[in-house]
Amino acid sequence: MKILIVDDEVSIREWMTYIIERMDFNFEKILSASNGEAAVEIYDREAPEIIFVDMLMPKMGGMELIEYIRRRDTAAEVVILTSHSEFEFVRKALQYGVRDYVLKPEINREKVGELLKNICRRIDTRKKLMDEDLSFSSMKKTAFVREILCAQQPPDITRELLDDYTVAIWDQPLFAIAFKSYKKTEKFDIVLPGDPCVEHVVGFVYNQNINLLLCNIRRQASILEQMYNLNEYTGKIAKSNHFDIGVSRIHPGISGIQNAVNEAVFILKMTFYGEKCTYEDYQVYRDNSAQVHQTLNKYRDKLKNSKARLTPVFDLFQEMLDELCALRSDDIMTLKEGIIGILYTMADTAVKTEADDRCFQRVKRDIMETAQFAQLRKLVLEYLPGCTVGHSDGKPGYSRNIGAAVSYISDNVSDELSLKRVAQHVHLNPDYFSRLFKKETGQNFVNFVEFVKMERAAKLLRETDMKVYEVAQELGYSNVSYFSALFKKQYGVNPFSYKMDIS
């Protein structure tokens, strides 16, 4: 195994080389380069498995070098060498699958040694995936999943059947672990800890996003001891990897394989709702796809009768999302596709330009990739105003005067918007305007203005570097606490948390 250290500071290169040479890893070569261009030549010639990359270098910067490496090898282990002031580079590098970074002022034998130990473990795991037991792409094991694990009726799993499918699980206590990758482009890569209590680990592909491990756990003096060892093992996996997992109970033998897998997959899917699921929930919430369809159809009909008015649409979506979340369905794909279908029905009348279509397609993609229901909720509620306020003048359900008023509110949301001022703008008596506005929008003037202001606040927090208090002032709120309460009422989180989630 080879290492390449790329940094324009001679002292960093020499110090890193010195401490690595004195470790017990037995690397074949420890190479170094002073800039990106020199690193490219060495990389093409030597193909090192581990590359330490400085971000700020002459001739070719760190990000360019990482992009170059990733185009040639998606599995290469890249580690960023950085200072405290360069965390923006770290954030960007994460998009290229970079997992690790080292702060230059903290480079020492202990930190680099622990980092290299974890990296070498990941590389060894990838090599093990080529072996029979952890070959996730094995055709026989794929057939086993489709014909046995996904069967409607529990099959009679015997030792002979497992041998036919080359599944090296013994007829002794076992459990299943499910792993999920939410992005289709993300390479499945797992670090497995060594543990004397766990053996005969077998890997499977369950579907395009979920991978499985079946594991035997050695017989212990008691069930409690087995459970303790299971928790220790899965805890190590959770600590060493960066994705959600679902873990089944311990089953006494091979007859429980299907139940173990179903439990692990279900518990993994329940992480979508942001709460830890119990095995008892498995009996309550599984197989409720029909209820999801009923809920989606119910709100699809309600939205058809809402006349595309902003407030009723927003409230109906809030209700629908609350009901869908409460169902805790493990059929998450149906849930996402149903919500996208309803949004498409709305967008079909709202989309007028290529930019509108790109916006809908981006939201559609983002919804399908969401790992948490809270993220899905935020995406949907942020998109709704674009289907309503942004196209108010041409929307059914608004008269010409009220459509003009809604557009005026949207265009002047940073100003102090009184009912009298807006009524004068559309040349209507304030009392008559107030009644007509509520009739057509479904909400009184003050609440509607607050809604549009919070929608603008979310946009500013999302797309600018403005602080929360600056956004509040921009929208006419001198009391930040009052502004935060209004924002949380609309989006479910306070603006400070909202800003942090985006960053």
Secondary structure, DSSP 4 states (H G I P E B T S, - for coil): -EEEEE-S-HHHHHHHHHHHHTSS---SEEEEESSHHHHHHHHHHH--SEEEEESS-SSS-HHHHHHHHHHH-TT-EEEEEE-GGGHHHHHHHGGGT--EEEEGGG--HHHHHHHHHHHHHHHHHHHHTTSSTT-TT-HHHHHHIIIIIT-SSPP---HHHHHHTT----SS-EEEEEEE-SSTTSPP-------TTEEEEEEEE-SSSEEEEEEEE---SSHHHHHHHHHHHHHHHHHH-SS-EEE---BSSGGGHHHHHHHHHHHHHHGGGTSPPPHHHHHHHTT-HHHHHHHHHHHHHHHHTTTT-HHHHHHHHHHHHHHHHHHT-S-HHHHHHHHHHHHHHHHHHH--SHHHHHHHHHHHHHHHH-SSHHHHHHHHHHHHHHHHGGGGGG-TT--HHHHHHHHHHHHTTTS---HHHHHHHTT--HHHHHHHHHHHHSS-HHHHHHHHHHHHHHHHHHHS---HHHHHHHTT-S-HHHHHHHHHHHHSS-HHHHHHHH-
